[in-house]
Amino acid sequence: MASQTFFDLNKMLVELEQLEQREREVSRLRRELHMNLDAYPDDLTAKREKLISKERRQLHRRIDILRSELRLGNRRQQ
């Protein structure tokens, strides 16, 4: 049972790292889209920005959930 918990914890840490990396990429792209919209507003860029912002919010929700679960897991193991 303890080894299963270790592997679950490791899996969650790997997922968290991947999500945080993707969030950095999405945030960079979102900043670029905002700069483009400020300089040359158009509907296509605005739609793309909305999609990217939606993905970013979803990433943040999952990251927050994982961080919370990891904190709870650390408390249980102590």
C-alpha positions as CSV (number, residue, x, y, z in Angstrom):
1,M,0.0,0.0,0.0
2,A,2.8,2.4,0.9
3,S,4.5,1.9,-2.5
4,Q,1.2,2.6,-4.3
5,T,1.0,5.9,-2.4
6,F,4.5,6.7,-3.4
7,F,3.8,6.0,-7.1
8,D,0.6,8.0,-6.9
9,L,2.5,10.9,-5.4
10,N,5.2,10.7,-8.0
11,K,2.6,10.6,-10.8
12,M,0.9,13.7,-9.4
13,L,4.2,15.5,-9.2
14,V,5.0,14.7,-12.8
15,E,1.6,15.8,-13.9
16,L,2.0,19.0,-11.9
17,E,5.3,19.8,-13.6
18,Q,3.9,19.2,-17.0
19,L,0.9,21.4,-16.3
20,E,3.0,24.2,-15.0
21,Q,5.2,24.0,-18.1
22,R,2.2,24.2,-20.4
23,E,0.8,27.1,-18.3
24,R,4.0,29.0,-18.9
25,E,3.7,28.4,-22.6
26,V,0.0,29.4,-22.7
27,S,0.7,32.5,-20.6
28,R,3.5,33.6,-22.9
29,L,1.2,33.1,-26.0
30,R,-1.6,34.9,-24.2
31,R,0.7,37.9,-23.5
32,E,1.7,38.0,-27.2
33,L,-1.9,37.9,-28.3
34,H,-2.8,40.8,-25.9
35,M,0.1,42.8,-27.4
36,N,-1.2,42.1,-30.9
37,L,-4.7,43.0,-30.0
38,D,-3.5,46.2,-28.5
39,A,-1.7,47.1,-31.6
40,Y,-3.9,45.6,-34.3
41,P,-7.3,44.5,-33.0
42,D,-9.1,41.9,-35.1
43,D,-11.8,39.3,-34.6
44,L,-9.6,36.2,-35.3
45,T,-7.0,37.2,-32.8
46,A,-9.7,38.0,-30.2
47,K,-11.3,34.6,-30.7
48,R,-7.9,32.9,-30.4
49,E,-7.2,34.9,-27.2
50,K,-10.5,33.7,-25.7
51,L,-9.6,30.1,-26.4
52,I,-6.1,30.5,-25.0
53,S,-7.5,32.2,-21.9
54,K,-10.0,29.4,-21.4
55,E,-7.2,26.8,-21.6
56,R,-5.2,28.8,-19.1
57,R,-8.1,28.9,-16.6
58,Q,-8.5,25.2,-17.0
59,L,-4.8,24.6,-16.4
60,H,-4.9,26.8,-13.3
61,R,-7.9,24.9,-11.9
62,R,-6.1,21.5,-12.4
63,I,-2.8,22.9,-10.9
64,D,-4.6,24.2,-7.9
65,I,-6.3,20.8,-7.4
66,L,-3.1,18.9,-7.6
67,R,-1.3,21.3,-5.3
68,S,-4.1,20.9,-2.8
69,E,-4.1,17.1,-3.0
70,L,-0.3,17.1,-2.6
71,R,-0.5,19.2,0.5
72,L,-3.2,16.9,2.0
73,G,-1.1,13.9,1.1
74,N,1.9,15.3,2.9
75,R,-0.1,15.9,6.0
76,R,-1.4,12.3,6.0
77,Q,2.1,10.8,5.7
78,Q,3.5,12.7,8.6
